[in-house]
Amino acid sequence: MTVPHLTTALTGPLRELESRILVAQPHIEHWFRSQWHNHVAPFYGSVDLRNSGFKLAPVDMNLFPGGHNNLNPEFLPLAVQAAQSAVDRVCPEARNILLIPENHTRNSFYLQNVAALVHIFEQAGLKVRLGTLNPEITAPTELTAANGAVITVEPLERRGNRLVLADGFSPCIVLLNNDLSGGIPDILKNLEQNLMPPLHGGWAVRRKSNHFAAYDKVAADFASLISIDPWLINPYYSTATGLDFHTRQGEDELAAKVEDVLARTRAKYREYGIDHEPYVIVKADAGTYGMGVMSVKSPEEVIGLNRKARNKMSVVKEGLEVSEVIVQEGVYTFESINEAVAEPVVYMMDRYVIGGFYRVHTGRGVDENLNAPGMHFVPLSFEKPCLPDRQAGPDAPPNRFYAYGVISRLALLAAALELEATDPDA
């Protein structure tokens, strides 16, 4: 695999932001170490980044990442070491792990992700078995992934306050790769085992606006550390609640929030002499899979949506109705691969970057959501695994990817703060 040739990422002019990150690298790593002394990193996660040249910012943080099969296999050792660290932090004596995948067993590409996770944990020295919440699976069932890998899922059972499989398999770690969009099933409540990520990290409870409120603080602290404007790494946002897209309830409030974020963004564009039209992304405050998302450049665009647009915005995964949205400053992506628009997605486990890939879409523009049917993936191919070369320029490949890793770890730290703030038992 070769390093992708990206129009701005690898051939663009030097960037002030990346230069500052590179120069401050020792201070940045010390700062991260001190942060992780005070906060517990999520077990794993992935971050969608957008790089517009003048701005590098996270636009989404997933606590149940589903694309481990798209990572560069050359860097499996990074994932294995991070898995060992994550397990040691939760249950040092662990020999086994129970992994709970999503219920959509017909998605053979998702099953590749499950097989990749199984491989990572097996390489880390753990026995892995798969327990499913899917009521249609009542006996051990073999499923075949898109690449031919075969996995076996088994029905979960509850015995006392523990999750087990039929033969009594009952490890101290239960790892969710199911984002609980459809709600929290009773079988997962009040377990004595370590359930990772915690239940309030699932979309039945979690809100993107809570994450970006935590990210506001992290970005401000980091910006102070390296003397930059926090806006360079942080998208503006607002929220709108009480919406009903079918009846058009809340349209005026939504339009006002769109105008607010656009106005703040316009002011920054003027400050930095940026010759692009600001836009915002309106998306469900809970949920994933690129559903319930629209890109708009004026408040009028959210007034009087046609039926197709209302249907698109009103429902997300598991058929959940959308009544709350986050209105987020749109961050252009000026990265491309073979003339197709691209955005980096960075994967982490414990507090470590383990790889990533470019999400590429030939049918989408630089101001649109790329997490949509028709996308494909190009693994990030580090010359060195996210370690910077301070003798080279900011846009040398390892330095570009180091900058990606830094911003992604800021989002991971924000997720740690978010989970602390929303913990019902705290």
C-alpha positions in Angstrom: 0.0 0.0 0.0 1.3 3.4 -0.9 0.6 6.7 0.8 -2.4 8.3 -0.9 -1.6 11.3 -3.1 -3.9 14.0 -1.7 -4.3 17.4 -3.2 -3.7 19.3 0.0 -2.6 16.6 2.4 0.7 15.7 0.8 1.4 18.3 -1.9 -0.2 21.5 -0.4 1.7 24.4 1.1 3.0 24.3 4.7 0.3 24.9 7.2 0.8 27.1 10.3 -1.3 24.8 12.5 0.7 21.7 11.6 4.0 23.6 12.0 3.0 24.5 15.6 1.9 20.9 16.4 5.2 19.6 15.1 7.3 22.1 17.0 5.4 21.5 20.2 5.4 17.7 19.9 7.3 17.0 23.2 5.0 19.4 25.1 1.9 17.8 23.5 2.9 14.3 24.5 3.6 15.4 28.1 0.3 17.2 28.2 -1.5 14.1 26.9 0.2 11.9 29.5 -0.9 14.2 32.3 -4.5 14.2 31.0 -4.6 10.4 31.0 -3.5 10.4 34.6 -6.7 12.2 35.5 -9.1 10.7 33.0 -9.9 7.2 31.8 -9.7 6.8 28.1 -12.7 5.1 26.4 -11.9 1.4 25.6 -11.8 2.3 21.9 -13.2 4.8 19.4 -12.9 6.3 16.0 -12.9 10.0 14.9 -14.1 11.5 11.6 -11.7 14.4 10.7 -12.0 17.1 8.1 -9.0 18.9 6.7 -9.7 22.1 4.8 -6.1 23.4 4.9 -7.0 26.3 7.1 -8.7 24.1 9.6 -8.3 20.5 10.9 -11.1 19.4 13.2 -13.1 16.4 14.3 -16.7 16.3 13.2 -17.8 13.0 14.8 -16.6 10.7 17.5 -17.8 7.0 17.5 -17.5 5.0 20.7 -18.4 1.7 18.9 -16.2 1.7 15.9 -17.2 -0.7 13.1 -14.4 -0.5 10.5 -11.4 -2.3 12.0 -11.3 -4.4 8.8 -10.3 -1.2 6.9 -7.2 -0.6 8.9 -3.7 -1.2 7.3 -2.9 -4.8 8.3 0.8 -3.9 8.5 0.1 -2.1 11.7 -1.7 -4.9 13.5 1.1 -4.8 16.2 -0.1 -1.3 17.2 -3.6 -2.6 17.7 -2.5 -5.6 19.7 -0.3 -3.6 22.1 -3.2 -1.1 22.6 -5.6 -4.0 23.2 -3.3 -5.4 25.8 -3.1 -2.0 27.5 -6.9 -1.5 27.4 -7.6 -4.9 28.9 -4.9 -4.5 31.6 -6.6 -1.2 32.6 -10.0 -2.9 33.0 -9.2 -6.4 34.2 -5.5 -7.3 34.4 -6.2 -11.0 35.1 -8.5 -11.4 32.0 -7.9 -14.4 29.8 -11.3 -14.3 28.0 -13.4 -11.6 26.5 -17.1 -11.6 25.5 -17.8 -9.5 22.4 -21.3 -8.3 21.6 -21.7 -7.2 18.0 -24.5 -5.4 16.2 -27.6 -7.4 15.3 -27.3 -6.8 11.6 -25.9 -10.2 10.7 -26.6 -9.8 7.0 -24.1 -7.0 6.6 -21.1 -9.1 5.6 -18.8 -6.0 5.6 -19.6 -5.3 9.2 -18.9 -9.0 10.0 -15.4 -8.4 8.6 -15.0 -5.7 11.3 -16.0 -8.3 13.9 -13.6 -10.8 12.6 -10.8 -8.2 12.6 -11.6 -7.4 16.3 -11.5 -11.1 17.2 -8.1 -11.4 15.5 -6.7 -8.4 17.4 -7.8 -9.7 20.8 -6.6 -13.2 20.0 -3.2 -11.8 19.1 -3.3 -10.0 22.4 -3.6 -13.4 24.2 -7.3 -13.6 24.9 -9.9 -16.1 24.0 -12.8 -14.3 22.3 -16.4 -15.5 21.9 -19.3 -13.6 20.4 -22.6 -13.2 22.2 -25.5 -11.7 20.3 -28.6 -9.7 21.4 -30.4 -10.8 18.3 -33.5 -12.7 19.4 -33.5 -14.5 16.0 -30.4 -16.4 17.0 -31.2 -19.1 19.4 -28.3 -21.5 18.9 -24.6 -21.1 17.9 -24.6 -19.8 14.4 -21.8 -19.5 11.8 -21.8 -16.3 9.8 -19.5 -15.5 6.8 -18.0 -12.1 6.3 -17.5 -10.5 2.9 -13.8 -11.6 2.8 -14.8 -15.3 3.6 -13.9 -15.2 7.3 -16.2 -17.3 9.4 -17.4 -16.2 12.9 -19.7 -17.9 15.3 -22.2 -16.0 17.3 -24.1 -17.5 20.3 -27.2 -16.3 22.2 -26.5 -14.4 25.4 -27.8 -15.6 28.7 -28.1 -13.8 32.1 -27.2 -15.6 35.2 -27.5 -13.4 38.3 -25.6 -10.3 37.5 -23.4 -11.8 34.9 -23.7 -12.3 31.1 -22.8 -15.9 30.1 -23.0 -18.2 27.1 -24.8 -21.6 27.3 -21.7 -23.5 28.5 -21.0 -21.0 31.3 -18.4 -18.9 29.6 -18.4 -15.8 31.8 -15.4 -13.5 31.4 -14.7 -10.3 33.5 -14.8 -8.1 30.3 -17.8 -7.7 28.1 -17.0 -5.5 25.1 -19.9 -3.9 23.2 -19.5 -3.3 19.5 -23.2 -2.5 19.4 -24.1 1.1 19.8 -27.5 0.5 21.4 -29.4 2.8 19.1 -32.5 0.8 19.7 -32.3 1.2 23.5 -30.7 -0.6 26.4 -32.0 -4.2 26.8 -32.6 -5.3 30.4 -30.1 -8.1 30.0 -27.2 -5.6 30.0 -28.3 -3.6 33.0 -26.6 -3.8 36.5 -23.9 -6.2 35.5 -21.1 -7.0 37.9 -18.8 -7.6 34.9 -16.8 -4.8 33.3 -19.1 -3.6 30.4 -17.1 -1.5 27.9 -18.0 1.1 26.7 -20.5 1.8 29.5 -24.2 1.8 28.8 -24.5 5.6 28.8 -22.0 5.6 25.9 -24.7 4.1 23.6 -27.0 6.2 21.4 -30.0 5.4 23.6 -28.5 7.9 26.1 -25.5 9.7 24.4 -25.8 13.0 22.6 -23.3 14.5 20.2 -23.8 17.9 21.7 -22.6 16.6 25.1 -19.4 15.4 23.3 -18.8 18.7 21.6 -19.4 20.6 24.9 -16.6 18.5 26.4 -14.5 19.1 23.2 -14.9 22.8 23.6 -13.0 22.6 26.9 -10.3 20.3 25.6 -9.8 22.3 22.4 -9.4 25.6 24.5 -6.9 24.0 26.8 -4.9 22.5 23.9 -5.0 25.8 21.9 -3.6 27.6 24.9 -0.8 25.0 25.2 0.4 25.6 21.6 -0.8 29.2 21.2 -3.4 28.9 18.5 -6.9 30.0 18.0 -9.1 27.1 19.2 -11.4 27.7 16.2 -8.7 26.2 14.0 -9.4 22.8 15.6 -13.0 23.1 16.7 -16.2 23.5 14.7 -18.9 25.9 16.1 -22.2 24.3 16.9 -25.6 24.8 18.4 -28.6 22.5 19.1 -32.3 22.5 18.3 -34.8 20.4 20.2 -38.5 19.7 20.1 -38.4 19.1 16.3 -40.9 17.2 14.3 -39.8 17.1 10.7 -43.1 15.5 9.5 -45.3 18.3 10.9 -42.6 21.0 10.4 -42.7 21.8 14.1 -39.6 23.7 15.3 -38.5 24.9 11.8 -38.2 28.5 12.8 -36.0 27.7 15.8 -33.9 25.4 13.6 -33.5 28.2 11.0 -32.4 30.6 13.7 -29.7 28.2 15.0 -28.5 27.7 11.4 -28.1 31.4 11.0 -26.3 31.8 14.3 -23.7 29.2 13.4 -23.3 30.6 9.9 -22.8 34.1 11.2 -20.1 33.1 13.7 -18.4 31.1 10.9 -18.6 34.0 8.5 -16.9 36.3 11.0 -14.0 33.8 11.3 -13.7 33.5 7.5 -13.4 37.2 7.3 -10.8 37.3 10.1 -8.7 34.7 8.2 -9.4 35.9 4.7 -11.0 32.6 3.7 -12.7 32.9 0.3 -15.3 30.1 0.7 -19.0 30.1 1.5 -19.7 28.9 5.1 -22.1 26.1 5.5 -23.5 24.0 8.3 -24.3 20.3 8.8 -27.6 19.6 10.5 -27.6 16.1 11.9 -29.4 14.0 14.5 -28.0 14.6 18.0 -28.0 10.9 18.6 -27.2 8.2 16.1 -24.7 7.1 13.5 -24.4 5.5 10.0 -24.6 8.9 8.3 -28.4 8.9 8.7 -30.4 12.1 9.5 -27.8 14.4 8.0 -28.1 17.5 5.7 -25.7 20.2 4.4 -27.2 23.7 4.2 -25.8 27.2 3.4 -28.7 29.4 4.4 -31.4 29.2 7.1 -34.1 29.3 4.4 -33.0 25.8 3.3 -34.4 24.2 6.4 -37.8 26.0 6.0 -40.5 24.1 4.1 -38.4 20.9 3.4 -40.0 18.7 0.7 -41.3 15.3 1.7 -38.2 13.4 0.6 -36.0 15.7 2.8 -38.3 15.5 5.8 -38.4 11.7 5.6 -34.6 11.6 5.3 -34.2 13.8 8.4 -36.9 12.4 10.6 -35.6 8.8 11.2 -32.2 7.3 11.9 -30.9 3.8 12.7 -33.4 1.4 14.3 -36.3 3.6 13.0 -35.8 6.2 15.9 -37.6 9.5 15.4 -35.4 12.6 15.3 -36.5 15.4 17.6 -33.1 16.8 18.5 -30.4 17.9 16.1 -26.9 19.4 16.4 -26.2 22.3 14.0 -22.5 22.0 13.3 -20.2 24.3 11.4 -19.4 22.6 8.2 -15.6 21.9 7.7 -14.6 21.6 4.1 -12.5 18.7 3.1 -9.9 19.6 0.4 -8.3 16.2 0.4 -8.9 13.9 -2.5 -7.8 10.6 -3.9 -7.9 10.1 -7.7 -10.2 13.2 -7.9 -12.7 11.7 -5.4 -13.4 13.6 -2.1 -11.8 12.1 0.9 -11.7 12.5 4.7 -9.5 10.7 7.3 -11.0 8.5 10.0 -8.6 7.7 12.8 -9.0 4.6 15.1 -7.8 4.4 18.7 -7.8 1.9 21.4 -7.2 2.8 25.0 -5.2 6.1 24.6 -3.3 5.0 21.5 -3.8 5.6 17.8 -3.9 2.2 16.0 -4.4 3.3 12.4 -7.1 4.7 10.2 -8.3 5.1 6.7 -9.6 7.6 4.2 -13.4 7.5 3.6 -13.7 8.3 -0.1 -16.8 9.2 -2.1 -16.8 9.8 -5.9 -20.4 11.2 -5.8 -20.1 13.7 -3.0 -18.8 17.3 -2.8 -16.2 18.9 -0.5 -19.1 20.3 1.7 -21.1 17.1 2.0 -21.3 14.2 4.4 -19.2 11.3 3.0 -20.6 8.6 5.3 -23.2 7.5 2.7 -23.9 4.7 0.2 -21.2 4.6 -2.5 -18.3 5.4 -0.1 -15.1 3.2 -0.1 -12.0 3.1 2.0 -8.3 3.6 1.5 -6.1 2.5 4.5 -3.8 5.1 5.9 -0.3 3.9 5.2 2.1 5.4 7.7 5.8 5.4 6.8 6.3 5.4 10.6 3.2 4.6 12.7 2.1 8.1 13.5 5.5 9.2 14.8 6.6 12.6 13.6 9.7 13.4 11.8 10.7 16.8 13.2 13.5 17.2 10.6 10.9 17.1 7.7 8.2 19.6 6.8 4.8 19.7 8.3 3.1 18.1 5.3 5.6 15.2 5.0 3.4 12.1 5.4 4.4 11.0 8.9 3.9 14.6 10.1 0.5 14.9 8.4 -0.6 11.7 10.0 0.8 12.8 13.4 -1.3 15.9 13.3 -4.3 13.7 12.5 -3.5 11.6 15.5 -3.1 14.6 17.8 -6.5 16.0 16.9 -8.1 12.6 17.1 -6.7 12.1 20.6 -8.2 15.4 21.6 -11.6 14.0 20.6 -10.9 10.9 22.5 -10.0 12.9 25.6 -13.3 14.9 25.1 -15.1 11.5 25.0 -13.5 10.6 28.4 -14.7 13.9 29.9 -18.2 13.4 28.3 -18.5 9.9 29.8 -17.5 11.2 33.2 -20.0 14.1 33.0 -22.9 11.9 31.9 -22.2 8.9 34.2 -25.5 8.2 36.0 -23.6 6.6 38.9 -21.1 9.4 39.4 
